Amino acid sequence: MRRLPWLERAGITLLHSVPALLQSWLAGMPEGLTLRRMRRIFSAGEPLPETLVRRLRAVAPDSRIINLYGPTETTLVKCCYVVPAEAQPGFQPAGRPLPQTQAL
């Protein structure tokens, strides 16, 4: 997929996407490509599987991966979870409420 090499060439450091699109991009990734400049990868809109986290870490080893959650009705992020070095098995948690908020 041509998008991933472009991200590196353009010096992109932050990516916000749904997991399905990230998986699609990684499926067609050129051999040996790494996204060394990538610093943050935000995932939202769908559950974030551990398998995708592992693949992202292999391609963008210096990135912090953050799972975001927010109900569709608000169209805003309400919770976040910074995925640790050892991702939880299965899907990553929705996280904790943002500062000055609460989740019920």
C-alpha positions as CSV (number, residue, x, y, z in Angstrom):
1,M,0.0,0.0,0.0
2,R,1.5,3.4,-1.0
3,R,0.1,5.2,2.0
4,L,2.5,3.9,4.6
5,P,5.7,4.8,2.7
6,W,4.2,8.3,2.2
7,L,3.6,8.7,5.9
8,E,7.4,8.1,6.5
9,R,8.5,10.3,3.6
10,A,6.2,13.1,4.7
11,G,7.5,12.9,8.3
12,I,4.1,12.3,9.7
13,T,4.3,11.8,13.5
14,L,0.6,11.4,14.5
15,L,-2.0,9.1,13.0
16,H,-5.6,8.8,14.0
17,S,-7.6,6.0,12.4
18,V,-10.1,3.2,12.9
19,P,-8.5,-0.3,13.3
20,A,-10.0,-1.7,10.1
21,L,-8.2,0.9,8.0
22,L,-4.9,0.4,9.9
23,Q,-5.2,-3.4,9.2
24,S,-5.9,-2.8,5.6
25,W,-2.8,-0.6,5.2
26,L,-0.6,-3.1,7.1
27,A,-1.9,-5.9,4.9
28,G,-0.3,-4.3,1.8
29,M,2.8,-3.0,3.5
30,P,6.1,-3.1,1.6
31,E,8.7,-5.5,3.1
32,G,11.1,-3.8,5.5
33,L,9.2,-0.6,5.9
34,T,9.3,1.1,9.3
35,L,7.6,4.3,10.4
36,R,10.4,5.6,12.6
37,R,9.1,9.1,12.7
38,M,5.6,8.0,14.0
39,R,5.2,9.1,17.7
40,R,1.5,8.6,18.4
41,I,-1.1,6.2,16.9
42,F,-4.7,6.9,18.0
43,S,-7.3,4.2,17.4
44,A,-11.0,4.9,17.7
45,G,-14.4,3.8,16.4
46,E,-13.9,0.0,16.7
47,P,-12.4,-2.4,19.2
48,L,-8.6,-2.5,19.0
49,P,-7.3,-6.1,18.9
50,E,-4.0,-7.1,20.4
51,T,-2.9,-8.6,17.1
52,L,-3.1,-5.1,15.5
53,V,-1.2,-3.6,18.4
54,R,1.6,-6.1,17.8
55,R,1.8,-5.4,14.1
56,L,1.8,-1.6,14.7
57,R,4.6,-1.9,17.2
58,A,6.6,-3.9,14.6
59,V,6.2,-1.2,12.0
60,A,6.3,1.9,14.3
61,P,8.5,0.8,17.2
62,D,8.8,4.2,18.8
63,S,5.1,5.0,18.8
64,R,2.8,5.3,21.7
65,I,-0.5,3.5,20.9
66,I,-3.7,5.0,22.4
67,N,-7.1,3.5,22.3
68,L,-9.9,6.1,22.3
69,Y,-13.6,5.6,23.1
70,G,-16.6,7.9,22.8
71,P,-20.2,7.1,22.2
72,T,-21.5,7.9,18.7
73,E,-24.1,10.3,20.1
74,T,-21.5,12.7,21.4
75,T,-19.0,12.4,18.5
76,L,-16.2,13.1,21.0
77,V,-13.6,11.0,22.8
78,K,-14.7,10.4,26.4
79,C,-12.2,7.7,27.5
80,C,-8.7,6.8,26.6
81,Y,-6.3,3.9,27.3
82,V,-2.6,4.1,26.7
83,V,-1.7,0.6,25.5
84,P,1.3,-0.6,27.6
85,A,4.3,-2.4,26.2
86,E,2.6,-5.7,26.8
87,A,-0.9,-5.3,25.3
88,Q,-3.7,-7.1,27.0
89,P,-4.8,-10.3,25.3
90,G,-7.9,-9.8,23.0
91,F,-9.3,-6.4,22.6
92,Q,-7.8,-3.4,24.4
93,P,-9.9,-1.7,27.1
94,A,-11.8,1.5,26.4
95,G,-9.8,3.2,29.2
96,R,-10.6,5.7,31.8
97,P,-12.6,8.9,31.5
98,L,-10.7,12.0,30.5
99,P,-9.8,14.5,33.3
100,Q,-12.7,16.4,34.7
101,T,-15.2,13.9,33.4
102,Q,-16.8,10.7,34.5
103,A,-18.2,7.6,32.7
104,L,-21.4,6.1,34.0
